[in-house]
Amino acid sequence: MPGLRVGHAGMRAATDDRSGALTGSTVVLAPPGGAVAGVDVRGAAPGTRETDLLDPRRMVQRVHAVLLTGGSAYGLAAADGVMAGLEADGVGFDVRPGPEHAGPAWVVPIVPAAVVFDLGRGGDFAARPDAATGLAAYRATTGPAGGGAVGQGVVGAGTGAVVGGLKGGIGTASAVLESGAVVAALVVLNAAGSAVHPPTGELYGARFGLPGEFADLGPPDAGELAAARDAGLPRGAAMGALRATTLSVLATDLTLSKAECAVLAAMGADGLARAVNPVHTLVDGDTSFALSTTARPAPGQAGLHELLAVGADCVTRAIVYAVLAADPVRTPVGDWPSYRSLFPSTVVARP
Amino acid sequence: MPGLRVGHAGMRAATDDRSGALTGSTVVLAPPGGAVAGVDVRGAAPGTRETDLLDPRRMVQRVHAVLLTGGSAYGLAAADGVMAGLEADGVGFDVRPGPEHAGPAWVVPIVPAAVVFDLGRGGDFAARPDAATGLAAYRATTGPAGGGAVGQGVVGAGTGAVVGGLKGGIGTASAVLESGAVVAALVVLNAAGSAVHPPTGELYGARFGLPGEFADLGPPDAGELAAARDAGLPRGAAMGALRATTLSVLATDLTLSKAECAVLAAMGADGLARAVNPVHTLVDGDTSFALSTTARPAPGQAGLHELLAVGADCVTRAIVYAVLAADPVRTPVGDWPSYRSLFPSTVVARP
């Protein structure tokens, strides 16, 4: 996605000593002047920060970064570190007391944030992203790696992610619109529900791919499916101890208003609904953000129509990639096989 | 207010060296089991945390504390410290992985927060409430002082507060309803608009007092009024460099639903509108919270009707007390006289 950069900071114990961390933070960094933004909160148990200012009735027009993080409500501390990094780089909302003000920049970086529940996944309830984790994720966006491919799988805020008893994580997808504009999605897949259709073992989201995109992704063979069923996988949503949350950021280079960004953010919820079932449960705090870098002019009505539909599909496709990119992780509080380790026959020719 | 405790932590340079802090944090602490809560965001420039979960459609029913803080968006870091204090005391939403879980409590404290803009008021742009400030405010609620009278004036989140060119601060007011139930308000008065009616020098909110409450508060004499006018005081809201925000917490011991708390919170905005003009401007992030300790049963419709009307007046009256309790503060970026120093003739017999 031109103009945006992504940085991950994962906290993952090097050894499986059953007392470690399995969490992290991911920053989506806007251009220095900020991006127009919107949000859609759909899950029953959200944990958020600086989302009220995204209401189109509020004055602040642009945000400087979006933070997605593990650690449940504790993880909101990671935003302190993202703000510190942006302030040190002079990026933020200008609050100089007057035009005559000299000296260091007086800026307030605007960093909306949302959390996923992954507390204790690595065994240590106290291992959570903090300001240092947020700063590390921000710094990861500003290095050379920020210009390359965005990391997927068990990285950043997806480090401790689980989906329906399988390993979850980070996924991304993008599409080029007729105008040449781009829409892209980044998802932290950590849902109480399942991304897998239990009777067939197929990924719900796979049918929403671009032409041919998931052609090499077949149904699992009968033996694998029977073995998974015997293991109680994939699991649907269980109430009680289980807590989850899937987050997404949809971004475009088209110029959108704050209200249009809020509509685009709502498409993230729809894209999630197509890829996970059940979705937006009582134990999910699903929250979707949308960003407009405004590098291209505003779309006409037809262009906006296309953007919204293709954007929803980007979230759905990003969830497929999150599942495929996840690797198996053994931890003290349970084993989460990956989709690919459970159903190796499904992937015909994927690297 | 029975069941709730308030703690302040102010950051105020001991000497007027023109490079100090003038900010702070205030915590309203619920009973250990939490309080039902609601929020109303009305200003154009809010800075908030954990407000989405207060939507009546969201699952979390109770909050453990509300943080009001200076520092603009940076000040949201103070909530990290309040959460740390609550966690250390075992207070929070129970997230044990199962009933068999042993060992330390797995809790996630729910601490909605909102900020006022006071950056640079003491001269040092980098002096802001952080996690340590939030923890100190939390600790101040748990000491013996927490059981006594609530501090007003230039304390806690009101340390750097300004209102219409005069010193703002913290104010409180309460009322006993016909049923014997209590409603109480705490306000951080830091508004772009004025609490003073410029032509007369009277406080807008004074006419909403209980019978006789503000009887000793007369209009200023003509000489004082003329002198104030010559000094350009009170100032109305100026756009540009000025940034503000007034926060309030309304609390009752009546049992309310989350939706009813949201309605009570909206009364906070109405109470503010009666006491400050202009209000909810483009540079205010005015946010009101409401808490129900549920110590008494739910009110009937007449009781709810009374609660809402009296609650709004409590916020208006708390603003009068905030103005009267403020003391003059000299800082490098300007002098803010207090209402009482500007109009000493108004207060006939107040201590």
Interface residues (C-beta under 8 A of the other chain):
Chain A: V41 A44 A45 P46 G47 T48 R49 E50 T51 D52 L53 D55 R57 R58 M59 V60 S72 A73 Y74 L76 A77 A79 D80 M83 E87 V95 R96 P97 G98 P104 W106 V108 P109 I110 V111 F117 L119 G120 F125 D130 A131 G240 A241 R243 L282 V283 G285 T287 V333
Chain B: V41 A44 A45 P46 G47 T48 R49 E50 T51 D52 L53 D55 R57 R58 M59 V60 S72 A73 Y74 L76 A77 A79 D80 M83 E87 V95 R96 P97 G98 P104 W106 V108 P109 I110 V111 F117 L119 G120 F125 D130 A131 G240 A241 R243 L282 V283 G285 T287 V333
